[in-house]
Amino acid sequence: MEIKVTKTTHPKEKPDQNHLPFGRIFTDHMFTMDYDAGKGWHNAQIEPYGPITLEPSACVFHYAQEVFEGLKAYKTPEGHVQMFRPTENLARMNRSNKRMCIPEIDEAFVLDALKQLVALDQDWIPTAPGTALYIRPFVFATEEYIGVHVSNSYKFFIILCPVGAYYEEGLKPAMMHIEQVYARTVVGGTGEAKCGGNYAGSLAATEKANAEGYEETLWLDGATRKNIEEVGSCNVMFRIDGKFVTPKLTGTILPGITRKSIIELLRSWGETVEERVLPIEELVADYHAGKVEEVFGMGTAAVVAPIGKLNYNGEDMVFNDDQIGPYAQKVYDTLCGIQRGIVEDSFGWVEKVC
C-alpha cells in the first residue's frame, strides 16, 4: 500500500513554544487510512489537518469501539528528529485492538507512515525545555448501524500536537486523592487496553478529587478496593525502604511504555524494583513507619510526575517533605536526556526519523 501525500496550501502560524498548552494546538497535516471488511486497510494518505465527516449512526458514537495511543517526537541539539520507543506503542495498540475487536494494523507500515508525517511537520517540533511533539494515533468504528456488534469498517488517524509540560507546574509534586467509591476496571475488563471508555469512566472521580483540592486520582483495584493500581493518567512508582515497588500487570492497569523504561533504567543502575501487588494498608503502615521515601507517577505525557501528598481516609500522607525526590529528578533528567539526544541511549530506545 502506497501513501498518498497532499500538502497543505495554507500553513498555520507556529505557536510560541515558550507558552505551549498541552493538547490544544495541532500541526498542518495528519495521516489517515480506512478499513472495510473483505478489503482490509486501504486508502492511506497524509493530508492537511481538518475535520472528520461521519454519519450520526456511526458505531463509535453508540458503542465506543475505539482505541488510541500516545508517544512523542523530539529534536536533538544537532537538529535531528527522533521518537522514543514507537514500536512499543504500535505493538500495544495492536493488543488494544485485539481486546476491542478492531482489525490489527501493520506495525511496520504505520511506523513508516508515522515517520513520514513527523518529517513533513518537523518544523512544528518545539525545542524549549519541557516541550515535545505529542503524537496521537487512534482508530474507531465507522459502520452506519445501531446495534451491538463488531463494526465492519474503521478509520485510523495520526495527528500531531506541539506541547508544553502536562502539568503546568512542571516537576512540582502533585497532591492526589486515593479513590474508594468509584471503580475503574476489574480483571477481565478493559483496564489494560488504551481505550477511551477507561478514561471516561474515571472522570467522576477526577472531578471529585479536583473539587477537594487534589490534582489527580490514585485508583485501588475495583474488586476489593484494597490494592493500589495506577493514577488516572499514568502508572505509579514507590520507593519504600530502599526498594522500588510498582503494581504488577494483572490485566487491570495499562502496561505503560514509560513504566517499562523506568523499570529497566532503575535496574541498570543496580536498584531493586519489585512488580507486585501493593495493598494500600501496607503503604499506610510503611508511611507511618517512615519507610516511604519517594512516590512518583510515570507516563508519556508527564514523563515523571512527583507525588508529594496522597489523601486516604481523610489523612494527607506527605512524602519527602512535599519536595521532588532525588530519584524522581534523576529518572526524569536521564529519560528526557535520552529522548532529546543529550544523554547516550545505551538501551536502543530511540528511533531516528530524519
For each residue, the residues with C-beta under 8 A, 3 or more apart:
1: 33 41 42 44 109
2: 44
3: 31 44 45 46 112 113 116
4: 44 45 46 47
5: 45 46 47 116 120
6: 45 46 47 48
7: 29 48 120
8: 11 28 29 48 49
9: 48
10: 48
11: 8 28
12: 27 28
13:
14: 17 123 124
15: 19 20 25 162
16: 19 20
17: 14 20 126 127 128 131 162
18: 128
19: 15 16 164
20: 15 16 17 25 126 128 131 162 163 164
21: 24 25 163 164
22: 134 163 164 165 166 301
23: 134 161 163
24: 21 161
25: 15 20 21 161 162
26: 30 49 159 160 161
27: 12 30 49 121 124 133 159 160 161 162
28: 8 11 12 48 49 120 121 124
29: 7 8 46 47 48 49 117 120 121 160
30: 26 27 46 47 48 49 50 117 157 158 159 160
31: 3 44 45 46 113 114 116 117 156 157 158
32: 43 44 45 47 155 156 157
33: 1 41 42 43 44 45 113 155 156
34: 41 42 43 153 154 155 156
35: 39 40 41 42 103 153 154 155 156
36: 39 40 42 152 153
37: 152 153
38:
39: 35 36 42
40: 35 36 103
41: 1 33 34 35 44 103 105 106 156
42: 1 33 34 35 36 39
43: 32 33 34
44: 1 2 3 4 31 32 33 41 109 113
45: 3 4 5 6 31 32 33
46: 3 4 5 6 29 30 31 113 116 117 120
47: 4 5 6 29 30 32 50
48: 6 7 8 9 10 28 29 30
49: 8 26 27 28 29 30 159
50: 30 47
51:
52: 155 157
53:
54: 58 60 61 142
55: 58 142 144
56: 61
57: 61 62 144 145 146
58: 54 55 61 62 140 141 142 143 144
59: 62 63 65 141 142 143 145 151
60: 54 63 64 65 66 140 141 142 151
61: 54 56 57 58
62: 57 58 59 146
63: 59 60 141 148
64: 60 195 196 197 200
65: 59 60 100 101 102 140 141 150 151
66: 60 100 102 138 139 140 141 195 196
67: 93 96 97 100 102 138 139 193 194 195 196
68: 93 136 137 138 139 194 195 196
69: 89 90 92 93 96 135 136 137 138 194
70: 89 134 135 136 194 300 301
71: 83 84 85 86 89 134 135 257 300
72: 83 84 132 133 134 135 300 339
73: 81 82 83 118 125 132 133 135 160 353
74: 81 82 83 84 125 132 133 339 340 341
75: 79 80 81 122 125 127 340
76: 79 80 81 82 340 341 342
77: 340 341 342
78: 341
79: 75 76
80: 75 76 341 352 353 354
81: 73 74 75 76 118 119 122 125 352 353 354
82: 73 74 76 339 341 350 351 352 353
83: 71 72 73 74 86 114 115 118 135 350 351 353
84: 71 72 74 257 338 339 349 350 351
85: 71 88 89 257 261 349 351
86: 71 83 89 90 111 114 135 351
87: 90 91 107 111 351
88: 85 91 92 257 260
89: 69 70 71 85 86 92 93 137 257
90: 69 86 87 93 94 105 107 110 111 137
91: 87 88 94 95 107
92: 69 88 89 95 96 194 255 257
93: 67 68 69 89 90 96 97 105 137 139 194
94: 90 91 97 98 104 105 107
95: 91 92 98 99 192 193
96: 67 69 92 93 99 100 102 193 194 195
97: 67 93 94 100 102 103 104 105 139
98: 94 95 101 102 104
99: 95 96 190 192 193 195
100: 65 66 67 96 97 190 193 195
101: 65 98 150
102: 65 66 67 96 97 98 139 141 154
103: 35 40 41 97 154
104: 94 97 98
105: 41 90 93 94 97 109 110 139 156
106: 41 109 110
107: 87 90 91 94 110 111
108: 111 112
109: 1 44 105 106 112 113
110: 90 105 106 107 113 114 137 156 158
111: 86 87 90 107 108 114 115 351
112: 3 108 109 115 116
113: 3 31 33 44 46 109 110 116 117 158
114: 31 83 86 110 111 117 118 135 137 158
115: 83 111 112 118 119 351 353 354
116: 3 5 31 46 112 113 119 120
117: 29 30 31 46 113 114 120 121 158 160
118: 73 81 83 114 115 121 122 125 133 135 160 353
119: 81 115 116 122 353 354
120: 5 7 28 29 46 116 117
121: 27 28 29 117 118 124 125 133 160
122: 75 81 118 119 125 353 354
123: 14
124: 14 27 28 121 133 160 162
125: 73 74 75 81 118 121 122 132 133 162
126: 17 20 131 132 133 162 163 164
127: 17 75 131
128: 17 18 20 131 164
129:
130: 164 165 170
131: 17 20 126 127 128 162 163 164 165
132: 72 73 74 125 126 162 163 339
133: 27 72 73 74 118 121 124 125 126 160 161 162 163
134: 22 23 70 71 72 160 161 162 163 301
135: 69 70 71 72 73 83 86 114 118 158 159 160 161
136: 68 69 70 157 158 159 160 161
137: 68 69 89 90 93 110 114 156 157 158
138: 66 67 68 69 156 157 158
139: 66 67 68 93 97 102 105 154 155 156 157
140: 58 60 65 66 154 155
141: 58 59 60 63 65 66 102 151 153 154
142: 54 55 58 59 60 151 153 154 155
143: 58 59 151 152 153
144: 55 57 58
145: 57 59 149 151
146: 57 62
147:
148: 63
149: 145
150: 65 101
151: 59 60 65 141 142 143 145 154
152: 36 37 143
153: 34 35 36 37 141 142 143
154: 34 35 102 103 139 140 141 142 151
155: 32 33 34 35 52 139 140 142
156: 31 32 33 34 35 41 105 110 137 138 139
157: 30 31 32 52 136 137 138 139
158: 30 31 110 113 114 117 135 136 137 138
159: 26 27 30 49 135 136
160: 26 27 29 30 73 117 118 121 124 133 134 135 136
161: 23 24 25 26 27 133 134 135 136
162: 15 17 20 25 27 124 125 126 131 132 133 134
163: 20 21 22 23 126 131 132 133 134 166
164: 19 20 21 22 126 128 130 131 168
165: 22 130 131 168 169 170 302
166: 22 163 233 301 302 305
167: 170 172 174 215 302 305
168: 164 165
169: 165 172 174
170: 130 165 167
171: 304 305 306 324 328 329 332
172: 167 169 306 324
173: 306 307 308 309 319 320 322 323 324
174: 167 169 215 216 297 305 306 307 308 309
175: 213 214 215 307 308 309 311 316
176: 209 214 215 216 217 218 231 307 309 310 311
177: 205 208 209 212 214 216 217 218 310 311
178: 217 218 220 228 280 310 311 312
179: 182 205 208 209 217 218 219 220
180: 220 225 313
181: 205
182: 179 201 202 204 205 208
183: 186 222 225
184: 191 198 201 202 205 219 222 229 252
185: 189 190 191 198 201 222 252
186: 183 189 191 221 222 223 252
187: 223 250 251 252
188: 251
189: 185 186 222 251 252
190: 99 100 185 193 195 197 198
191: 184 185 186 198 229 251 252 253 254
192: 95 99 249 251 252 253 254 255
193: 67 95 96 99 100 190 198
194: 67 68 69 70 92 93 96 198 254
195: 64 66 67 68 96 99 100 190 198
196: 64 66 67 68 199 200
197: 64 190 200 201
198: 184 185 190 191 193 194 195 201 202 254
199: 196 202 203 232
200: 64 196 197 203
201: 182 184 185 197 198 204
202: 182 184 198 199 205 206 217 219 232
203: 199 200 206 207
204: 182 201 207 208
205: 177 179 181 182 184 202 208 209 217 219 232
206: 202 203 209 210 216 217 232
207: 203 204 210 211
208: 177 179 182 204 205 211 212 217
209: 176 177 179 205 206 212 214 215 216 217
210: 206 207 213 214 215
211: 207 208
212: 177 208 209 311
213: 175 210
214: 175 176 177 209 210 217 309 311
215: 167 174 175 176 209 210
216: 174 176 177 206 209 231 232 233 297
217: 176 177 178 179 202 205 206 208 209 214 231 232
218: 176 177 178 179 228 229 230 231 236 310
219: 179 184 202 205 228 229 230 231 232
220: 178 179 180 224 225 226 227 228 229 280
221: 186 224 225 226 227 229 252
222: 183 184 185 186 189 225 252
223: 186 187
224: 220 221 227
225: 180 183 220 221 222
226: 220 221 279 280 281
227: 220 221 224 247 277 278 279 280
228: 178 218 219 220 236 247 278 279 280 283
229: 184 191 218 219 220 221 247 252 253
230: 218 219 234 235 236 247 253 254
231: 176 216 217 218 219 234 235 236 297 299 305
232: 199 202 205 206 216 217 219
233: 166 216 297 299 301 302
234: 230 231 256 258 297 298 299 301 302 305
235: 230 231 246 247 253 254 256 258 259 297 298 299
236: 218 228 230 231 246 247 295 296 297 298 307
237: 244 245 246 259 262 295 296 297 298
238: 244 245 246 278 283 292 294 295
239: 242 243 244 245 292 293 294 295 325 327
240: 243 244 245 283 286 291 292 293
241: 286 291 293
242: 239 272 293
243: 239 240 271 272 273 274
244: 237 238 239 240 263 266 271 272 273 274 327
245: 237 238 239 240 273 274 276 278
246: 235 236 237 238 259 263 273 274 275 278
247: 227 228 229 230 235 236 250 253 275 276 277 278
248: 275 276 277
249: 192 253 255 275
250: 187 247 253 277
251: 187 188 189 191 192
252: 184 185 186 187 189 191 192 221 222 229
253: 191 192 229 230 235 247 249 250
254: 191 192 194 198 230 235
255: 92 192 249 259 260
256: 234 235 259 260 298 299 300
257: 71 84 85 88 89 92 260 261 300
258: 234 235 261 262 298 299 300 303 335
259: 235 237 246 255 256 262 263 298 299
260: 88 255 256 257 263 264
261: 85 257 258 264 265 335 347 349
262: 237 258 259 265 266 298 304 331 335
263: 244 246 259 260 266 267 273 275
264: 260 261 267 268 347
265: 261 262 268 269 331 334 335 347
266: 244 262 263 269 271 273 327 331
267: 263 264 270 271 273
268: 264 265 346 347
269: 265 266
270: 267
271: 243 244 266 267
272: 242 243 244
273: 243 244 245 246 263 266 267
274: 243 244 245 246
275: 246 247 248 249 263
276: 245 247 248
277: 227 247 248 250
278: 227 228 238 245 246 247 282 283
279: 226 227 228 282 283
280: 178 220 226 227 228 283 284 312
281: 226 284 285
282: 278 279 285 286
283: 228 238 240 278 279 280 286 287 292 317
284: 280 281 287 288 312 317
285: 281 282 288 289
286: 240 241 282 283 289 291 292
287: 283 284 290 291 292 317 319
288: 284 285
289: 285 286
290: 287
291: 240 241 286 287
292: 238 239 240 283 286 287 295 317 319
293: 239 240 241 242 319 320 325
294: 238 239 306 319 320 325 326 327 328
295: 236 237 238 239 292 306 307 310 319 325
296: 236 237 304 305 306 307 325 327 328 331
297: 174 216 231 233 234 235 236 237 302 304 305 306 307
298: 234 235 236 237 256 258 259 262 302 303 304 305 331
299: 231 233 234 235 256 258 259 302 303 305
300: 70 71 72 256 257 258 303
301: 22 70 134 166 233 234
302: 165 166 167 233 234 297 298 299 305
303: 258 298 299 300 332 335 336
304: 171 262 296 297 298 328 331 332 335
305: 166 167 171 174 231 234 296 297 298 299 302
306: 171 172 173 174 294 295 296 297 324 325 328
307: 173 174 175 176 236 295 296 297 310 319
308: 173 174 175 318 319 320 322 323
309: 173 174 175 176 214 316 317 318 319 322
310: 176 177 178 218 295 307 316 317 319
311: 175 176 177 178 212 214 314 315 316 317
312: 178 280 284 315 317
313: 180
314: 311
315: 311 312
316: 175 309 310 311
317: 283 284 287 292 309 310 311 312
318: 308 309 321 322
319: 173 287 292 293 294 295 307 308 309 310 322 325
320: 173 293 294 308 323 324 325
321: 318
322: 173 308 309 318 319
323: 173 308 320
324: 171 172 173 306 320 328 329
325: 239 293 294 295 296 306 319 320 328 329
326: 294 329 330
327: 239 244 266 294 296 330 331
328: 171 294 296 304 306 324 325 331 332
329: 171 324 325 326 332 333
330: 326 327 333 334
331: 262 265 266 296 298 304 327 328 334 335
332: 171 303 304 328 329 335 336
333: 329 330 336 337 343
334: 265 330 331 337 338 343
335: 258 261 262 265 303 304 331 332 338 339
336: 303 332 333 339 340 342
337: 333 334 340 342 343
338: 84 334 335 341 342 343 344 345 347 349 350
339: 72 74 82 84 132 335 336 350
340: 74 75 76 77 336 337
341: 74 76 77 78 80 82 338 345 350
342: 76 77 336 337 338
343: 333 334 337 338
344: 338
345: 338 341 348 349 350
346: 268
347: 261 264 265 268 338
348: 345
349: 84 85 261 338 345
350: 82 83 84 338 339 341 345
351: 82 83 84 85 86 87 111 115
352: 80 81 82
353: 73 80 81 82 83 115 118 119 122
354: 80 81 115 119 122
